[in-house]
């Protein structure tokens, strides 16, 4: 909800949440970070493709041995022939391209991939164009288990670390920001190199994850600029790029980066680097 709330509020949508179909003691064996990413992407997608002042509903219920999570709206609704295609990478509805707000159409592909890895299914349904849509995730439930006491949970090693994420791919940047926020990081996202330099000038940041291929001011130029700012010598700078040859790594090191990461980013590796930085 935290990830989707700004867009929902901006478009003045009414959101209803229903957990009436759930009972205490039910166990879902799942990666909580990835499953939260699924729900955030579905909520954000519904908000984008619903006109201002629309209605949205998030429901959770048990159906036999499955948990059903559904996100429904009264937005544009996908045509029947597109209901399978919209889960493909970079797929967008033609009628909704003006509403995508900079997205590249990878959110639903991520949802499909994550749900599939959990042994579940995701489907889209709609009465037709202009009549809204409903996306339902079905996941297998496990046996009931004793709840973990709060005092037994370990605190995050990176709680409070301020991370600046700069990438002109909005979907990728927001997804990475979301995953880092679940690890306790305080994140901010900017869409360009110039914005990254400006943001870093007035926000005390500990870590910067920079896409090396941004137009105008690329990640290498941003890294050099950040190193020149007050406190920049103590930052952890991470290059994020699609290029991983030795020459690419040397260029990153020369620009002032501490580490060179290739896309798609290994989130465990990224979190490990931040944890090691925090420990130092």
Secondary structure, 3 states (H helix, E strand, C coil): CHHHHHHHHHCCCEEEEEEEECCCCCECCCCHHHHHHHHHHHHHHHHHCCCCCCEEEEEEEEECCEEEEEEEECCCCCCHHHCCHHHCCCCCCHHHHHHCCCCCCCHHHHHHHHHHHCCCEEEEECCCCCCCEEEEEEEECECCCCCCCHHHCCCCCCCCCEEEEECCCHHHHHHHHHHHHHCCCEEEEECCHHHHHHHHHHCCCCEEEEECCCCCCCHHHHHHHHHHCCCHHHCEEEEEECCCCHHHHHHHHHHCCCEEEECCCCHHHHHHHHHHHHHC
